[in-house]
Amino acid sequence: MKWHHVAANWPAFYEAILDKWPEADESDLDEIDGDQRAFIAYLAEATGQEVEEIREELRDWLTGEIPSDVVMDPIHDNHSITLSAKYVNEGEDEFADDAAFGDDKEDEE
């Protein structure tokens, strides 16, 4: 994942951040609001580690997958559904129930 994924969905990453850095505090994360430099400085202070160590830990953490609760966020769902419109046949609604896709009523006869 890239930092822009984290910054754009900052509150949704709180759980993953707190799992990785239990020294972090949710109210402090609110103030950081996705600012990478502020986050690194905060973690260095909270953990007592050097800034370079935190940068390395953050790089390693970013190589992981986007947490499922972030991927499943309704904002992502609607965006993904909208992007899928190019694969939906003409006359069908990309927001319609998946069970209805491809059902042209011709197969029933």
Stockholm file with secondary structure:
# STOCKHOLM 1.0

chainA/1-109         MKWHHVAANWPAFYEAILDKWPEADESDLDEIDGDQRAFIAYLAEATGQEVEEIREELRDWLTGEIPSDVVMDPIHDNHSITLSAKYVNEGEDEFADDAAFGDDKEDEE
#=GR chainA/1-109 SS CCHHHHHHTGGGGHHHHHHHCTTCCHHHHHHHTTCHHHHHHHHHHHHCCCHHHHHHHHHHHHTSCCCHHHHTSHHHHHHHHHHGGGGSCTTCCTTSCGGGTTCCSSTTC
#=GC SS_cons         CCHHHHHHTGGGGHHHHHHHCTTCCHHHHHHHTTCHHHHHHHHHHHHCCCHHHHHHHHHHHHTSCCCHHHHTSHHHHHHHHHHGGGGSCTTCCTTSCGGGTTCCSSTTC
//
